[in-house]
């Protein structure tokens, strides 16, 4: 018996040794004891300014699978569509990181749908999608909500037409309203000070770290040593305010709920919690689902919309072609509709080009290996964070003159070309559930605005910079526009 056990152990050791000799951790800059690649990243950030550019420079040296170490944390970054597709579609990479940055917003647990995984994620996501669809998400009724926000934004811009407007937060409230109407049944005025402040908090939160987890994930103990220096106190303060807003919203629903007539997603979850206490989600998880909807529904879409305006105003010919198509297909007597999209090839191409060149989610949302796994010729150990180099994919030399904003690259023989290299919303089971809504919002906002206005740079202002502000997502630097009415 003992001989058999020893034999099995020796055979297992042989297999492990053989596997280790055949597959090693991916290459990267020299890793120092204890701190790993922290100094390498810090040094090259001073040179390249942005994390995604650091990774891009290292791909050229070490290949498309880049292996880094930060203390005990392993991070692998993959580049190229095929590798990104492989990571996105393999179940072994379906998990989400459990680092401090990702769980501090959710009571130290994996909750919600963005940073959770496993059976809990699958169940919560399924139920959320059921309730969203029940209250109109993904149906024609969403167009009415989008149109209402577009019309209110047009009125606001008409009220200050001809004067310079700082536009970076212009879409925050309208875009939040669209999804929040379905989730919480409430719409806010575009001038609502509280919601404006909450949106500003979300923006600030997204600039305090990066998708690798930052210092708080690499060295979480520093929150006890230098909490202000690493942004911990500010993050904690922002999360407390966001949770306060959500808790207040849930309480308002609980106090006025009619169990026979749910009004929105929050009502539906609360009723399920009453009816099925053993299987329904907890109140903590409901808070994080709402937080996911509030943050994800606002931040990436608004950043993309601002980059869209930035590139339009930087390219006069693009703006003229967009307005010509709007005038030809829609005209001036009616408002734009989603039914117009198939007939507006240039506008759709412009939206694809905006998604490509801005790539606001520069490395996507991190994956994590749930078990040891082979990727290419390398071993990705269990627990390794895997980032997807989306910005590099969208702005690499595979594209002709990738630095230029050219919607024409998505048009061939007068038809729209859906290039498979555009992965702004991910792939596989983790593909963003808000893709359809985001594209609809971008289309409706740009057509409504350019039907009524010509965008101009204020006299004396510099040309808006295409250099982004780094963070969890990329955002545009502050700039002003003049909305000049096209017809009086």
ZIURRA-V871654 format. One record per helix or strand of 3 or more residues. SS is the DSSP state (h for helix, s for strand). FROM is the first residue (numbers start at 0). TO is the last residue. If there is no record, write none. Layout:
# ZIURRA-V871654
((SS/FROM/TO) (SS/FROM/TO))
This chain:
# ZIURRA-V871654
((h/1/21) (h/37/47) (h/50/61) (s/64/69) (s/72/77) (h/80/88) (h/90/92) (h/99/105) (h/117/133) (h/140/158) (s/163/165) (h/171/183) (h/192/206) (h/213/217) (h/219/223) (h/231/255) (h/264/274) (h/282/295) (h/298/313) (h/315/328) (h/337/342) (h/344/357) (s/372/374) (s/377/379) (s/384/387) (h/389/393) (h/406/409) (h/427/429) (h/434/451) (s/452/455) (s/479/484))
